[in-house]
Amino acid sequence: MKVKNASEIREMIMEIPMENRRVFSIAAHIDHGKSTTADYLLAKAGLMSAETAGEKRMTDSDEEEQERGITIFTSVVVLSYEYTKIDSDGNETKEQYLFQINDTPGHLSFTGEVSRALRGSDGAIILVDALEGMMTQTETNIQLAVGEEACKPVLFINKADRLISELRLKPDEVFGKLDVIANQVNNLVKKVCPKEFRDKWSVTFKDNSVAVGSAKDGWAFTVEILQQKGLTPAVVFEKYQQDDKKWLRENLPLDDALLRMVVQHIPHPGISQQYKIPKIWRGDLNSEAGQALLKADRDGPLLGMITKIFIDPRSKRATLIGRVFSGTLKSDDTIYLVNRRQKQRVKRLGIMEITDILDVPEIPAGNLFALYGFICPAGESFYRDGEPLEGFEKITYAAEPVVSRAISPKKAADLSKLGDVVRTWIMADPTASYNLDDKTKKIVLEGIDPLQIEILITRIDEQVPVDISDPV
């Protein structure tokens, strides 16, 4: 993948007004359509063709993800969008926005990836399958996004085509099912969201914070979009009866509905951090650093967090991804890792575009970043060396290790190398853990479930061939 508009993105990262930045995650139960949906956002920004959107699942770049048909690792992408705002008189104004998006896994095995992505996000698109409705991981993701990380939600009810084509429901039956899903999401949002937002963070059709559509067929709408186009929901049923999905894709494009919801309802970092920081930072909010954090002030003291480690499946090189919450991170900085109590120098700085790094000389507050030069566990806080600050609270995970599996190198001489490789992968996914059995000289991996362990062992075995015991 190559970044199409690199110079424009680089300039926007450094200069675009805070009000025009959006950092958010897409979260859902497994197979509800997150990666398919993300394709349309990438196509809108010109990073892939509109013809392959919805089929390529571009953010599932890893071979294991492609083979299994599931998202395993959070993918990060930065996109620029031109948003057309229409006022009550029908006048149009165009504004440029910068979107920084995390496409997260939906399987319980990889829920740690979701938690880490949400730490660096200001909002979340909660995606629900119209036929299956609220599922266990949907509830978990709402708890993590809204409850633990104070990310404001919007709702996309995907696969509405299944209600029409598979169940052959009548319009009033479809509307009733959509209402049930929206109400279920709202009930949980109200239960877990910050108290001050209990009546403000509800997702409703009326205020256009709920979109309905089909990522497979490439269409979606909000009430506002239908009104502006002089349409009613009945047009969707008519076009499916006529087998004219192309009309829906051209006249009710999925990316337009999601773009509007994000711009209108997900807050920019300067707003989000006013209530997010008191929840995740243990320092003095009245201090210089505290005030800078609350405002996402690029000129304040530097404080950031590593939220993800991306290990390139080819080179096995580790890239650290995270967010700058205050100050400005620069490409020649020496930073201090709070928990590890050590200095590290940044060797390369930029932003992540799925598997590529776009170099950027400095990353101001309110942005995600990618850096290369050292490795540390995901969840680590940092500040500029010589400017000591309190670190962030630990990230809350939804599950703990309950399955173990022992591994040993096929060659005894590789035991030390195996320890280094395992240590790197556990840094990338702290929901797993390991220990060395002194008697057997085997490394015991512990994880959330057998699938998580299996994926870890696959990655480890690519670097050091291992013998594997049965899971316990």
C-alpha positions in Angstrom: 0.0 0.0 0.0 1.2 3.5 -0.8 -0.2 6.7 0.6 -1.9 8.6 -2.2 -1.8 12.1 -0.9 1.2 12.0 1.4 2.2 15.6 1.4 -1.4 16.7 2.1 -1.7 14.2 5.0 1.7 15.2 6.4 0.7 18.9 6.4 -2.7 18.2 7.9 -1.2 16.2 10.8 0.9 19.2 11.7 -1.3 22.2 10.8 -5.0 21.4 10.5 -7.2 23.1 13.1 -8.1 20.9 16.1 -11.8 21.2 15.2 -11.3 19.4 12.0 -9.6 16.3 13.5 -11.4 13.1 14.3 -9.8 10.0 16.0 -12.0 7.0 16.4 -12.3 3.2 16.3 -14.7 0.9 14.5 -15.9 -1.8 17.0 -18.2 -4.7 16.6 -18.9 -8.4 17.2 -17.0 -10.8 14.9 -18.3 -10.9 11.3 -20.6 -8.0 11.7 -18.8 -6.1 8.9 -16.2 -3.8 10.3 -13.4 -4.3 7.8 -15.9 -4.4 4.9 -17.2 -1.0 6.1 -13.7 0.4 6.4 -13.1 -0.3 2.8 -15.5 2.4 1.8 -13.8 5.0 4.0 -10.5 4.1 2.3 -12.1 4.3 -1.2 -13.6 7.7 -0.4 -10.1 8.9 0.5 -8.7 7.5 -2.8 -6.6 4.7 -1.2 -8.4 1.9 -3.1 -10.8 1.7 -6.0 -14.5 2.1 -5.4 -15.1 -1.1 -7.5 -13.2 -3.3 -5.0 -14.5 -1.6 -1.8 -16.5 -4.0 0.3 -14.7 -7.1 -1.1 -11.0 -6.5 -0.5 -11.1 -5.9 3.3 -7.9 -3.8 2.9 -7.3 -3.3 6.6 -7.0 -7.1 7.0 -3.5 -7.0 5.5 -2.1 -9.9 7.4 -2.0 -13.3 5.7 -3.5 -15.0 8.8 -6.4 -12.6 8.7 -7.0 -13.2 5.1 -7.0 -17.0 5.5 -9.3 -17.0 8.5 -11.5 -14.2 7.2 -11.3 -12.3 10.6 -9.6 -9.3 12.0 -6.8 -10.2 14.4 -4.8 -7.0 14.7 -6.1 -3.4 14.9 -5.2 -1.6 11.7 -4.5 2.2 11.8 -5.1 4.4 8.8 -5.1 8.2 8.4 -7.3 9.8 5.8 -8.2 13.2 4.5 -11.8 14.0 3.6 -13.7 16.9 2.1 -16.9 17.3 3.9 -19.8 19.2 2.3 -22.0 21.0 4.9 -25.5 22.1 3.7 -27.3 24.7 5.8 -31.1 25.2 6.2 -31.2 27.3 3.0 -29.5 24.7 0.9 -26.2 26.5 0.7 -23.1 24.3 0.5 -19.7 24.9 2.2 -16.8 22.5 1.9 -14.3 21.8 4.7 -11.3 19.5 4.9 -11.2 16.9 7.7 -8.5 14.6 9.0 -9.7 11.1 10.1 -7.5 8.8 12.1 -9.2 5.4 12.3 -8.7 2.1 14.1 -10.3 -1.0 12.5 -10.4 -3.3 15.5 -10.9 -7.1 15.9 -14.3 -8.5 16.8 -13.2 -11.9 18.3 -12.9 -12.2 22.1 -9.4 -13.6 21.7 -8.2 -10.2 20.5 -10.2 -7.9 22.7 -7.0 -6.4 24.1 -6.4 -4.9 20.7 -9.8 -3.1 21.0 -9.0 -1.8 24.5 -5.7 -0.4 23.4 -7.2 1.3 20.3 -9.9 2.9 22.3 -7.4 4.4 24.7 -6.2 6.5 21.8 -9.6 7.3 20.4 -12.2 10.1 21.0 -15.2 8.2 19.7 -16.4 4.9 18.3 -18.5 3.6 15.5 -20.5 0.8 17.1 -21.4 -1.6 14.3 -24.3 -4.1 14.7 -25.5 -6.8 12.3 -29.2 -6.0 11.6 -30.1 -9.7 11.5 -28.1 -10.9 14.5 -28.6 -7.8 16.6 -26.7 -7.2 19.9 -24.2 -9.9 20.6 -21.8 -10.6 23.5 -18.9 -8.9 22.0 -21.1 -5.9 21.0 -21.9 -5.4 24.7 -18.2 -5.9 25.6 -17.1 -3.3 23.1 -19.7 -0.7 24.3 -18.5 -1.3 27.8 -14.9 -0.8 26.8 -15.5 2.1 24.5 -18.1 4.1 26.3 -17.6 2.9 29.9 -13.9 2.4 30.3 -12.4 4.8 27.7 -15.1 7.6 27.5 -15.4 7.3 23.7 -18.6 8.9 22.4 -20.5 6.4 20.3 -22.4 6.5 17.0 -24.3 3.5 15.6 -24.2 1.8 12.2 -26.7 -1.0 11.7 -25.1 -3.0 9.0 -26.5 -5.8 6.8 -30.0 -4.4 6.6 -30.2 -6.1 3.2 -30.4 -9.5 5.0 -33.7 -8.4 6.6 -35.1 -7.7 3.1 -33.5 -10.4 1.0 -33.1 -13.3 3.5 -36.0 -12.8 5.9 -38.2 -11.0 3.4 -39.6 -8.8 6.2 -42.2 -6.1 5.5 -41.1 -2.5 5.9 -42.8 -2.0 9.3 -41.2 -5.3 10.5 -37.7 -4.1 9.4 -38.2 -0.7 11.1 -39.3 -2.4 14.3 -36.2 -4.6 14.4 -34.0 -1.6 13.8 -35.7 0.3 16.6 -35.1 -2.7 19.0 -31.3 -2.7 18.1 -31.0 1.1 18.6 -32.9 0.9 22.0 -30.7 -2.0 23.2 -27.5 -0.1 22.3 -28.9 3.0 24.1 -29.8 1.2 27.2 -26.3 -0.1 27.6 -24.7 3.3 26.6 -26.8 5.1 29.3 -25.8 2.5 31.9 -22.0 2.7 31.3 -21.3 6.2 30.0 -20.0 9.1 32.2 -22.8 10.4 34.4 -22.8 13.9 32.9 -23.5 12.5 29.4 -26.3 10.1 30.3 -28.9 12.1 28.3 -26.4 13.4 25.7 -24.7 10.2 24.3 -27.9 8.4 23.2 -27.8 7.3 19.6 -31.0 8.2 17.7 -32.4 8.3 14.2 -33.7 11.8 14.9 -30.4 13.4 15.5 -28.6 11.4 12.7 -26.3 9.5 15.1 -27.7 6.2 13.7 -27.1 5.0 10.1 -28.7 2.0 8.4 -27.2 0.2 5.4 -25.3 -2.6 3.9 -21.5 -2.6 3.6 -21.7 -5.6 1.2 -23.8 -3.6 -1.2 -22.2 -0.2 -0.4 -25.1 1.9 0.7 -26.3 3.6 3.9 -28.4 6.5 5.0 -29.3 8.7 8.0 -32.6 10.5 8.3 -31.0 13.8 7.3 -29.6 12.2 4.1 -33.0 10.9 3.1 -34.7 14.3 3.8 -32.1 16.2 1.7 -32.5 13.9 -1.2 -36.4 13.9 -0.9 -36.5 10.1 -0.3 -38.1 7.7 2.1 -36.8 4.4 3.4 -39.3 2.7 1.0 -36.9 3.4 -1.8 -34.5 0.7 -0.4 -37.2 -2.0 -0.7 -38.1 -0.8 -4.2 -34.5 -1.1 -5.4 -34.1 -4.6 -3.9 -37.3 -5.7 -5.6 -35.8 -4.3 -8.9 -32.4 -5.8 -8.1 -30.9 -2.4 -8.5 -28.2 -2.3 -5.8 -26.1 -0.1 -8.1 -28.7 2.8 -7.7 -28.4 2.5 -3.9 -24.6 2.6 -4.0 -24.6 5.6 -6.2 -27.3 7.6 -4.5 -27.0 6.6 -0.9 -23.2 5.9 -0.6 -22.1 4.2 2.6 -19.1 6.5 3.1 -21.2 9.6 3.0 -23.5 8.4 5.8 -20.6 7.4 8.1 -18.6 10.6 7.2 -21.5 12.8 8.3 -22.0 10.9 11.6 -18.4 11.1 12.5 -18.1 14.9 11.7 -21.4 15.8 13.4 -21.2 13.6 16.5 -17.7 12.4 17.4 -15.8 15.2 19.2 -12.4 16.5 18.3 -9.5 15.9 20.8 -9.8 19.4 22.4 -13.4 18.5 23.6 -12.9 14.8 24.2 -9.8 15.2 26.4 -11.7 17.5 28.8 -13.6 14.5 30.2 -11.3 11.7 29.0 -8.1 12.9 30.8 -9.6 12.9 34.3 -10.5 9.3 33.8 -7.2 8.0 32.5 -4.6 10.3 34.1 -3.6 10.3 37.7 -1.8 13.6 37.9 -2.8 17.1 39.1 -5.3 18.6 36.6 -4.6 22.1 37.9 -0.9 21.9 37.0 0.6 23.2 33.8 0.6 19.6 32.4 -2.9 18.9 33.6 -4.3 22.0 31.8 -2.3 21.2 28.7 -3.8 17.7 28.7 -7.4 18.9 29.1 -7.0 21.2 26.1 -4.8 18.9 24.0 -2.4 21.8 23.9 0.4 21.3 21.3 2.6 23.8 23.1 2.3 22.2 26.5 4.6 19.6 28.1 4.9 16.4 26.1 2.9 13.4 27.4 1.8 10.4 25.3 1.1 6.7 25.4 2.1 3.7 23.4 -1.2 1.9 22.6 -0.1 -0.7 20.0 3.0 -2.6 18.7 2.8 -3.4 15.0 5.2 -6.3 14.1 5.7 -6.4 10.4 4.9 -10.0 9.3 7.8 -9.9 6.8 10.7 -8.1 8.5 9.5 -8.8 12.1 10.4 -5.2 12.8 8.4 -3.6 15.6 6.8 -0.2 15.1 5.2 1.5 18.2 1.9 3.2 17.7 0.2 5.6 20.1 -1.2 9.0 20.8 0.2 12.3 21.8 -2.2 13.8 24.4 -0.3 17.1 25.1 2.8 18.8 23.6 4.5 17.9 20.4 6.5 14.8 19.7 9.5 15.4 17.4 11.6 13.1 15.2 14.8 13.9 17.1 13.3 13.6 20.6 14.7 11.5 23.5 11.8 10.4 25.6 11.5 8.8 29.0 9.4 5.7 29.5 7.5 6.0 32.8 7.0 2.4 33.8 10.3 1.0 32.4 12.2 4.0 33.9 14.5 4.3 30.9 15.4 6.8 28.2 14.9 6.0 24.5 15.7 7.9 21.3 13.2 8.3 18.5 14.9 7.1 15.3 11.9 7.5 12.9 8.6 9.3 13.4 5.4 9.4 11.4 1.9 8.0 11.1 0.7 4.5 10.3 -1.1 3.7 7.1 -2.1 0.1 7.6 1.4 -1.4 7.0 3.4 1.6 5.9 4.8 4.5 7.8 4.4 8.0 6.4 7.3 10.1 7.9 6.3 13.3 9.7 8.8 15.6 11.4 6.6 16.3 14.4 3.3 15.1 15.8 1.3 17.6 17.8 -1.3 16.7 20.6 -4.5 15.1 19.4 -2.9 12.8 16.9 -1.9 9.2 16.6 1.7 8.5 15.7 4.1 5.7 14.7 7.7 5.5 15.8 10.7 3.2 15.3 13.9 2.9 17.3 13.1 0.8 20.3 10.5 -1.6 21.8 8.5 -1.4 25.0 5.2 -2.9 26.2 1.9 -1.6 24.8 0.3 0.6 27.5 3.6 2.5 28.3 3.4 6.3 29.0 6.2 8.7 28.0 7.3 12.3 28.4 10.2 14.3 27.0 13.4 13.4 28.9 14.1 16.0 31.7 10.4 17.0 32.0 9.0 14.4 34.5 5.3 13.9 34.5 2.8 11.3 35.9 1.9 8.5 33.6 -1.5 7.3 32.4 -3.6 4.7 34.2 -3.4 1.1 33.1 -5.6 0.0 30.2 -8.6 -2.1 31.4 -8.9 -5.5 29.6 -12.1 -7.5 29.3 -10.6 -10.9 29.9 -7.7 -12.6 31.6 -5.5 -15.6 30.7 -7.1 -18.9 31.5 -5.5 -21.2 28.9 -1.8 -22.3 28.9 0.4 -24.1 26.4 4.1 -25.0 26.7 6.5 -24.5 23.9 10.2 -25.4 23.5 12.7 -24.7 20.7 13.3 -27.6 18.3 17.0 -26.7 18.7 18.2 -26.5 22.3 20.6 -23.7 21.4 17.7 -21.5 20.4 16.2 -21.2 23.9 17.6 -17.7 24.5 16.5 -16.5 21.1 13.0 -18.0 21.8 12.8 -16.1 25.0 13.5 -12.8 23.2 10.9 -13.5 20.5 8.2 -14.5 23.1 9.0 -11.4 25.1 8.5 -9.2 22.1 5.1 -10.7 21.2 3.9 -10.4 24.8 4.9 -6.8 24.8 2.6 -6.4 21.8 -0.3 -8.2 23.5 -0.2 -7.8 27.3 -3.4 -9.8 27.6 -1.2 -12.8 27.3 1.7 -13.8 29.6 4.5 -16.3 29.8 7.0 -17.9 32.2 9.9 -20.3 32.0 9.7 -23.7 33.6 13.1 -24.2 35.1 12.8 -28.0 35.2 11.6 -28.7 31.7 13.2 -25.6 30.1 9.9 -25.0 28.4 8.2 -21.6 28.0 4.6 -21.7 29.2 2.3 -19.2 27.3 -0.9 -18.1 28.9 -3.8 -16.5 27.0 -7.5 -15.7 26.9 -8.4 -18.7 24.8 -6.8 -21.4 22.6 -7.2 -19.2 19.4 -5.1 -16.4 20.9 -2.4 -18.9 21.9 -2.5 -20.5 18.5 -2.0 -17.1 16.7 0.9 -16.3 19.1 2.6 -19.6 18.5 2.2 -19.3 14.8 4.0 -15.9 14.9 6.7 -17.2 17.2 7.3 -20.4 15.2 8.0 -18.2 12.1 11.1 -16.9 13.9 12.1 -19.8 16.1 10.7 -23.3 15.2 9.1 -24.8 18.3 7.6 -28.0 19.7 4.1 -27.4 21.2 2.3 -29.2 24.0 -1.5 -29.6 24.3 -3.4 -26.7 25.7 -4.4 -26.8 29.4 
